[in-house]
Amino acid sequence: MDLLKYAASYFKILCKRWTPFFTDEIPVLYIELLKKCNLKCVYCNYSRYNDNDDEVKLSYDDFKNNIIPSARKLNTKIISLSGGEPLMHPELFSIIKLITDNDIIIHLNTNGSLIDKDIINKFYEYRIKNINISLDSINAEVNNKIRSGIDTEKLLEGIENLIKRIPDINLSLNCTLSLKNLDSVNDIIIFMKKCKINNINFNLISSSNQFKNNKIEKLSFFNDEQKKIFFNKIFELKNTLKHEKIHSNIHETIKFGTYYLNSLHIPISCFAGYALINIDPYGNVFPCYNLKSHYNIRNNDLYSIASSLEFKKHLKNVGKCRRISYCCGSQEISYLFNLHHIIFDLKFIISKIDFVLKFKR
């Protein structure tokens, strides 16, 4: 039954993108709960956060009175919560309960630094089954150079304790590849095998990164020699992950790495705004973060925004985009919806859909 529901949704989104028969369905909402974060990751826009931004966050009432009723109308299946650092949000678990009570799957994205016994018990109490934890290296020195302020030993201990407390949790790691950590990724895989973690997602810092700064310049693969090193390593990783039977997005990372690292146009159609919508801590609604927002949930409800003629016209700008952004997840979703890849990478597409079906409510 779940497979049929996902297949129907998949077909509707394809029709929505390529035909005049527009459906209001939005399967995924990517929501940044707050701006505040306890780390200063060099590649993150919110590393420029300051104490004056403490009050920049979405509230429980925003979800209760607007986002959740709209999500039900939009037939939303997954809400992905991030930040900032979502575990710093004072109403996080009330918001999570509200989402799960409405039979919507939760994805929680966290830097993992605040995971302790109390947080783990709340994960258990509120039935949080899908968590994505950022980990760029298990080497404390390397990890801290990238994710300033992180206590790597505490993070690793928290991950191990989380798995012991909730053995059936669907836990994924998120690793942003850079010059600093490329040689230590194999250690992450060894840690994953030890903890029986079966999924990892890789991100890239590209030369077109919209948050580009001097620190990013020192991390990314900009010259030809660095790019050669990257691709040699990434193909080695692909073989290792296959051998260890670890699920990942390495397929897309290889396929699109050339385009990202050379700031080239990616030759697939983007589905940002069609398959997912982004909401930032100010309440702004984006088809994609690379496009200017003209909408805010404090001015109108999300369903009215997403189903409006103005929003549908705004989606035409998605097709003019010269890149597909990692930061809002549109790259992976867009890959799954493109006809060329459906035909030639069918086995891979099926494996991704099967992975989604394993998400736990």
C-alpha positions in Angstrom: 0.0 0.0 0.0 2.8 2.5 0.9 4.5 1.7 -2.4 1.3 2.5 -4.3 0.9 5.8 -2.5 4.5 6.8 -3.2 4.1 5.8 -6.9 0.9 7.9 -7.2 2.7 10.9 -5.6 5.7 10.4 -7.9 3.5 10.4 -11.0 1.7 13.6 -9.8 4.9 15.4 -9.3 6.1 14.4 -12.8 2.8 15.7 -14.3 3.1 18.9 -12.2 6.6 19.6 -13.6 5.9 18.9 -17.2 2.2 19.4 -17.9 -0.5 22.1 -17.4 -2.2 19.7 -14.9 -1.0 21.3 -11.7 -1.3 19.4 -8.4 -0.9 21.2 -5.1 0.9 18.1 -3.6 4.3 18.8 -1.9 5.8 15.5 -0.6 8.6 17.1 1.3 8.9 20.2 3.5 12.4 21.3 4.5 12.1 23.6 7.5 14.8 25.5 9.3 13.4 25.8 12.8 15.8 28.5 14.1 18.9 30.5 13.2 20.8 29.8 16.5 23.5 27.2 16.6 26.2 26.3 19.1 28.9 25.6 16.4 30.7 27.7 13.9 31.0 25.4 10.9 33.2 27.1 8.3 31.0 26.3 5.3 27.7 27.2 6.9 25.9 30.5 6.4 24.7 30.4 10.0 28.3 30.5 11.3 27.8 34.2 11.1 25.1 33.9 13.7 25.2 36.2 16.7 23.4 36.5 20.0 21.0 39.1 18.6 19.4 36.3 16.5 18.2 34.4 19.5 14.5 35.1 18.7 14.7 34.2 15.0 12.8 30.9 15.0 9.5 29.3 14.0 7.1 28.7 16.9 4.9 25.8 17.9 1.9 28.0 17.0 3.4 28.5 13.5 3.2 24.7 13.1 -0.2 24.2 14.8 -2.0 27.0 13.1 -0.4 27.1 9.7 2.3 24.6 8.7 0.6 21.3 9.8 -2.9 22.1 8.5 -1.3 23.1 5.2 0.9 20.1 5.1 -2.2 17.8 5.4 -3.8 19.6 2.5 -0.6 19.4 0.5 -0.4 15.6 1.2 3.1 16.1 2.7 4.7 12.8 3.6 8.0 14.0 5.1 9.0 17.1 7.2 12.7 17.6 7.5 13.7 19.7 10.5 17.0 21.5 10.7 18.5 24.8 11.8 20.7 26.3 13.1 20.7 23.5 15.6 17.2 22.2 16.2 18.0 20.7 19.6 18.4 24.3 20.8 14.8 25.1 20.0 12.7 25.3 23.3 9.6 23.8 21.7 11.3 21.2 19.5 9.7 18.1 21.1 6.2 19.7 21.2 6.6 20.4 17.5 7.7 16.9 16.8 4.7 15.4 18.6 2.4 17.6 16.6 4.0 16.4 13.4 3.9 12.7 14.3 0.4 13.0 15.6 -0.6 14.0 12.1 1.0 10.9 10.6 3.8 12.8 8.9 7.3 11.3 8.9 9.9 13.3 10.8 13.5 13.8 9.6 15.7 15.5 12.3 19.0 17.0 11.1 21.4 17.8 13.9 25.1 18.4 14.5 24.7 15.8 17.3 26.8 17.8 19.9 23.9 18.1 22.3 22.9 14.5 22.3 23.1 13.2 25.9 21.1 10.8 28.0 18.2 13.2 28.5 18.0 13.9 24.8 18.2 10.2 23.9 15.3 9.5 26.3 13.2 12.2 24.6 14.0 10.7 21.2 12.7 7.4 22.6 9.6 9.0 24.3 8.6 11.0 21.2 9.2 8.1 18.8 11.8 9.9 16.7 13.1 7.2 14.3 14.8 9.2 11.5 17.9 11.2 12.5 20.7 12.7 10.4 23.8 13.6 12.3 26.7 15.6 10.8 30.1 14.1 11.2 33.0 15.3 9.1 35.7 13.3 10.9 36.2 11.1 14.0 39.6 12.8 14.4 38.9 15.5 17.0 41.5 17.9 15.6 40.2 17.6 12.0 36.6 17.8 13.0 37.1 20.9 15.1 38.9 22.7 12.3 35.8 22.3 10.2 33.1 22.4 12.8 34.5 24.8 15.3 33.3 24.2 18.9 32.5 20.5 18.5 33.4 18.0 21.2 34.0 15.0 18.9 34.5 12.5 21.7 31.2 13.5 23.2 29.5 13.3 19.8 30.7 9.8 19.1 29.7 8.7 22.5 26.3 10.2 22.0 25.8 8.3 18.7 26.8 5.0 20.3 24.5 5.5 23.3 21.6 6.6 21.0 21.9 3.3 19.0 22.1 1.2 22.2 18.9 3.0 23.5 17.0 2.8 20.2 18.4 -0.2 18.2 15.9 0.2 15.4 16.6 3.9 14.8 17.1 4.9 11.2 20.3 6.8 11.7 22.3 8.5 8.9 25.5 10.4 9.0 26.1 13.5 6.9 29.7 14.3 5.8 30.8 17.4 4.0 33.8 16.5 1.9 36.7 18.9 2.0 40.5 19.1 1.7 40.7 18.8 5.5 38.8 15.5 5.9 39.1 13.6 2.6 41.8 11.3 4.0 39.8 10.5 7.2 36.5 9.4 5.6 37.5 5.7 5.8 37.7 6.1 9.6 34.1 7.2 9.6 33.1 4.1 7.7 35.0 1.9 10.2 33.0 3.7 13.0 29.8 3.1 11.1 30.5 -0.6 10.9 31.2 -0.7 14.6 27.9 1.0 15.4 25.9 -0.8 12.6 25.0 2.5 10.9 24.0 1.8 7.3 23.6 5.1 5.7 25.9 8.1 4.9 25.3 11.2 2.7 28.1 13.3 1.3 28.0 17.0 0.5 30.4 19.1 -1.5 31.8 22.6 -1.0 31.7 24.0 -4.5 33.3 27.1 -6.0 29.8 28.4 -6.6 28.8 28.0 -2.9 26.5 30.9 -2.1 28.1 31.1 1.4 31.6 31.3 -0.1 34.2 33.0 2.1 38.0 32.8 2.7 37.7 29.8 5.0 35.8 27.9 2.3 38.5 28.8 -0.2 41.0 26.8 1.9 38.7 23.8 2.2 37.3 23.2 -1.3 38.7 21.4 -4.4 39.4 24.4 -6.6 42.5 23.6 -8.7 43.0 20.7 -11.1 45.3 18.7 -8.8 42.8 19.0 -5.9 40.0 17.8 -8.2 42.0 14.8 -9.3 42.7 13.9 -5.7 39.0 14.2 -4.9 37.8 12.0 -7.7 40.4 9.3 -7.0 39.3 9.2 -3.4 35.6 9.3 -4.2 35.9 6.3 -6.6 37.8 4.5 -3.9 35.0 5.3 -1.4 32.4 4.0 -3.8 34.0 0.6 -3.9 34.5 0.6 -0.1 30.8 1.5 0.6 29.7 -1.2 -1.9 31.8 -3.8 -0.2 30.6 -2.8 3.3 27.0 -2.7 2.0 26.5 0.9 3.3 23.8 2.9 1.6 24.9 6.4 0.4 24.5 9.1 -2.2 28.0 8.4 -3.6 26.3 7.7 -6.9 25.1 11.3 -7.2 28.2 12.7 -5.7 30.3 11.2 -8.5 27.9 12.0 -11.2 27.5 15.7 -10.3 30.9 16.4 -8.7 32.3 17.6 -12.0 29.5 20.1 -12.4 29.7 21.5 -8.9 33.4 21.7 -8.7 33.7 23.5 -12.0 30.6 25.7 -11.5 29.0 24.2 -14.6 25.3 23.9 -15.4 23.9 20.6 -14.2 22.2 18.9 -17.1 19.0 17.8 -15.3 15.7 19.5 -14.6 15.3 20.8 -11.1 12.2 19.8 -9.0 12.7 22.4 -6.2 9.3 23.9 -5.5 7.6 21.0 -7.2 8.6 18.1 -4.9 9.8 20.1 -1.9 9.4 23.6 -0.4 11.8 25.3 2.0 10.8 27.5 5.0 13.5 29.5 6.9 13.4 30.6 10.5 11.9 34.0 9.6 8.9 32.2 8.0 10.0 32.9 4.4 8.9 30.3 1.9 11.2 29.4 -0.9 10.8 27.0 -3.9 14.6 27.1 -3.7 17.1 29.0 -1.5 18.8 30.3 -4.7 15.6 32.2 -5.5 14.3 35.3 -3.7 11.3 34.6 -1.5 8.2 36.6 -2.0 6.1 34.7 0.6 5.9 34.4 4.3 3.8 32.1 6.5 3.2 35.0 8.9 1.3 36.8 6.1 -0.5 33.8 4.7 -1.0 30.1 5.3 1.4 27.8 3.5 -1.3 26.0 1.5 -2.6 29.3 0.1 1.0 30.2 -0.8 1.9 26.9 -2.5 -1.4 26.7 -4.4 -1.5 30.3 -5.5 -1.1 31.3 -9.2 1.7 33.7 -8.2 3.7 30.8 -6.7 3.1 28.7 -9.7 4.4 31.4 -11.9 7.4 31.9 -9.7 8.3 28.2 -10.2 9.1 29.0 -13.8 12.3 30.6 -12.5 13.4 27.2 -11.2 13.9 26.0 -14.7 16.3 28.9 -15.4 18.5 28.0 -12.4 22.1 27.3 -13.4 22.8 24.9 -10.5 21.0 22.5 -8.2 21.6 23.2 -4.6 22.8 20.6 -2.1 21.7 22.7 0.9 18.0 22.3 0.4 18.1 18.7 -0.8 16.8 19.5 -4.3 19.8 17.8 -6.0 18.9 14.3 -4.9 15.2 14.7 -5.4 15.7 16.1 -8.9 17.9 13.2 -9.8 15.1 10.8 -9.0 12.6 12.5 -11.2 14.6 12.9 -14.4 13.6 10.6 -17.2 17.1 9.9 -18.4 18.1 8.6 -15.0 14.9 6.7 -14.5 15.7 4.8 -17.7 19.4 4.3 -17.3 19.8 4.2 -13.5 16.5 2.3 -12.8 18.2 -0.1 -10.3 19.6 2.9 -8.4 16.3 4.7 -8.4 14.5 1.6 -7.0 17.1 1.3 -4.3 16.5 5.0 -3.3 12.7 4.5 -3.2 13.1 1.3 -1.2 15.2 3.3 1.3 12.6 6.0 1.6 9.9 3.3 2.3 11.9 2.2 5.3 11.5 5.6 7.0 9.7 5.1 10.3 6.8 7.0 11.5 
